[in-house]
Amino acid sequence: MAKKSVIARSLKTPKFASRVVRRCFRCGRKRGYMRDFDLCRICFREYANEGKIPGIKKSSW
């Protein structure tokens, strides 16, 4: 979990467009972020395994 101050800072509008930091809305993690789902890879996997993301299922071959 990211600190609340770090999450609050990322929500502010940056001075320059290149300074945008996208964070997971659930835990605040910035690395391994997926824009399509607004989640980090860890939260994405948990949500997908619980069936909370429609159309996503674990692959097996």
C-alpha positions as CSV (number, residue, x, y, z in Angstrom):
1,M,0.0,0.0,0.0
2,A,1.3,3.4,-0.9
3,K,1.1,6.2,1.7
4,K,-1.9,8.4,1.6
5,S,0.2,11.5,1.0
6,V,1.7,9.9,-2.1
7,I,-1.7,8.9,-3.4
8,A,-3.0,12.4,-2.7
9,R,0.0,14.0,-4.6
10,S,-0.7,11.8,-7.6
11,L,-4.3,12.9,-7.8
12,K,-3.3,16.6,-8.1
13,T,-2.9,18.1,-11.6
14,P,0.8,18.2,-12.5
15,K,2.6,21.3,-13.7
16,F,3.7,19.5,-16.8
17,A,1.9,16.7,-18.7
18,S,5.0,14.4,-18.6
19,R,4.8,14.3,-14.8
20,V,1.6,12.4,-14.7
21,V,1.9,9.3,-12.4
22,R,-0.8,6.7,-12.9
23,R,-1.5,4.6,-9.8
24,C,-3.7,1.6,-9.0
25,F,-7.0,2.9,-7.6
26,R,-7.2,0.1,-5.1
27,C,-3.7,0.0,-3.5
28,G,-1.8,3.0,-5.0
29,R,1.0,1.0,-6.6
30,K,2.6,2.8,-9.6
31,R,4.7,-0.1,-11.0
32,G,3.0,-2.8,-13.1
33,Y,0.0,-0.6,-13.9
34,M,-2.5,-1.5,-16.6
35,R,-4.3,1.5,-18.1
36,D,-7.2,-0.5,-19.5
37,F,-8.3,-1.6,-16.0
38,D,-6.8,1.2,-13.8
39,L,-5.2,-1.6,-11.7
40,C,-1.8,-2.8,-10.9
41,R,-0.9,-6.4,-11.9
42,I,-1.4,-7.8,-8.4
43,C,-4.8,-6.3,-7.9
44,F,-5.7,-7.3,-11.5
45,R,-4.9,-10.9,-10.8
46,E,-6.9,-10.9,-7.6
47,Y,-9.9,-9.4,-9.2
48,A,-9.7,-11.7,-12.2
49,N,-9.5,-14.8,-10.1
50,E,-12.5,-13.6,-8.0
51,G,-14.4,-13.0,-11.3
52,K,-14.9,-9.3,-10.7
53,I,-13.6,-8.3,-14.1
54,P,-16.1,-9.3,-16.8
55,G,-14.6,-11.1,-19.8
56,I,-11.3,-12.0,-18.1
57,K,-10.5,-15.6,-17.2
58,K,-7.3,-17.4,-16.4
59,S,-5.7,-19.0,-19.4
60,S,-4.8,-22.6,-19.7
61,W,-3.4,-24.5,-22.6
